[in-house]
């Protein structure tokens, strides 16, 4: 759902004269995939570990770290206007990576990949 919505927003931005916010929308996808990849690597690394929930615990901590960073950078970047600063893009990427982590570990838990 995150990716589909992001592509719809990119398409809507391309139809306007002003492509404001387009870079941050494009950068969200690699950040989301990065979050998924980290969790997948954790699941593979800890698949044979005696504590089967360790990968989930680390993933939840990593998500907490990313979303806390998202909150702090968002507060620091306020007020957020139409200008896309590198700091604002970094803030958005932290949020997207946190959503990727969440998506991956909930999928891993529902499919019992570990």
N, C-alpha and C positions, 0 to 999 in steps of 0.2 A: 504494500500500500504506500509506503514511503517513496519508493522509486517511481511508481506510477504518478503519484501526485506531483512529484518533482518534475517529471517530464511534461506534465500538463502545464505547470507554471513556466517552464522553459519555453514551451510552444506559445503560450500566451504572451510572454515577454517579446518573442521574436516578431509578433504581429504588430507591436506598438512601435511608434517612432523612437521612443526612448527605450533602450535596452537596459534600463536601470535594474540592478540586482541580478543580472544574468550570470556574472562570474561566480557569485556565491552559490547559485543554484547548480552550476556545473561542478563546482568543487565539493558539493555535498555528496555526490555519488561515490567518488573515490574514498572519501572519509567513511562513509557507511560501509563500503566493502572492506576497508581496513579493519573496522570493528568486528565484522563477521570473520575475517581471516584470523584475527587474534584469538577469538574464541574457538575456532576450529582447530587451530594449533594447540591450544590448551587441552581440548578434548582428546586429541590424538596423543599428546604427551602423557596425560594422566589416565589413559585408558586402562593400563594395567596396574595402576596405583592401588594399594589396599583401601585408601580412603576415596571411594568413588565420587563423593560429593566435593572433593577438593577443587576440581576444575570449575564447578559452578560457583563455589565460594570465591575463587580468584576472579572469575568473570564478573560477579556481582561487585566485588571491590573495585575492579577496573572500571566498571560502569559508573560507580559512585565517584571515582576519581575524575572521569571524563565529564560527568554532568556537574560536578562541583566546579571544575575548571570552566565549564560553559557558563555557569551562574556568575562566577567571579569576573570572568572576562566580559560578560554581558553588562554587569554593573559598572565595570570600569569603562566600557565603551559607550555608556549612556551619556547624553541622549543619542539615540540612533536615528539618523536621518536617511536621506537618499544616497549620500556619499558612501561608497564601499572602501573603507580603509583596510589595510592588511590585517589590522587587529580585529576588525569586525568579521572578516572572512575566516580568520583563525577561530574566533568565537563560534561561528556557525559550523565549522568543521568539527570542533569538539562535541557539539550537540549531535551532529549527524553520526559521528563515531560512537557516541554513547547509545544512540538508537540502534546502530548496527550490532553492538554488543548485546543489547537486550533482545533483539530479534533472534540472534544466533543461539544464545543460551536457552531461551524459551523453546526454540525449535529442537535443540539438542535434548532438553528434558522431556519434551513430548514424544520424541522418537526414540528415547532411551539409547542414545549413541554411546553412552559410557556405562 
